[in-house]
Amino acid sequence: MRSESSIAVFRSRFRRAQWPVPAGLIFLSLIPVIAGAARLTELTGGRAVTPQNERFFDSPIPVVTHIVCVTVYCLLGAFQFVPSLRSGRRKWHRMTGRILVPAGLLAALSGLWMSMFYALPEGDGEALLILRLIFGSAMVVSIVLGFMAVRRRDFVVHSAWMTRAYAIGLGAGTQALVFLPWMLVFGPTDEATRAVLMGASWIINLAVAELVIRRRARKSASASHPARRSVQTSVESSR
């Protein structure tokens, strides 16, 4: 009875320990999600057209596509970082991936389209435009490479590229957290500062992603090491 109780307690603690990371990702996702919902309300609620939102009213399909796909990608993607869902329920993981791949590609491609064809808003400059094109393209490439890896059943490489893609897609959430303290201390940003802060946010996300990828690699190596040792032992004993 005691052993069963101990196992139940361990399982309960293990389940709770899995959720802080996805909960934090969902919190970061809420920032672009709420902003996107406000933009959709603006487009569908009969708001007045202003110089700041004129580009969205002139061509609403790209921005609506971007908002919907980013919302799905960021919120649903956060659950891919729950270990029990990722490894224990592979059917759920595969089904979710079939939603996330097209959602992520559409989010990135619509973002690239808006960067290239929408008029630059006040406060943005060519440096920020270049950064958006670089990171948007990197997100597309990461998703494609991740998809190709899972097609050849290279799950380690698949996980690494999809983690990088998600880190880029979540950039807007980190940007809001980076901008807030800067504006509280130094006030409004100019074009150069805005570009630096937004670029730094993407880099922060990618740096964290690389730490997660390396941590998974170490865990995978340590988990396979005892199995490798047992195989070697059995081979030696058979000799």
Secondary structure, DSSP 8 states (H G I E B T S, - for coil): -HHHHHHHHHHHHHHHHTSHHHHHHHHHHHHHHHHHHHHHHHHHTT----TTTHHHHHSHHHHHHHHHHHHHHHHHHHGGG-HIIIII-HHHHHHHHHHHHHHHHHHHHHHHHHHHHS---TT--HHHHHHHHHHHHHHHHHHHHHHHHHHTT-HHHHHHHHHHHHHHHTHHHHHHHHHHHHHHHH-S--HHHHHHHHHHHHHHHHHHHHHHHHHHHHHHHHHHHHHHHHHHHHHHHH-
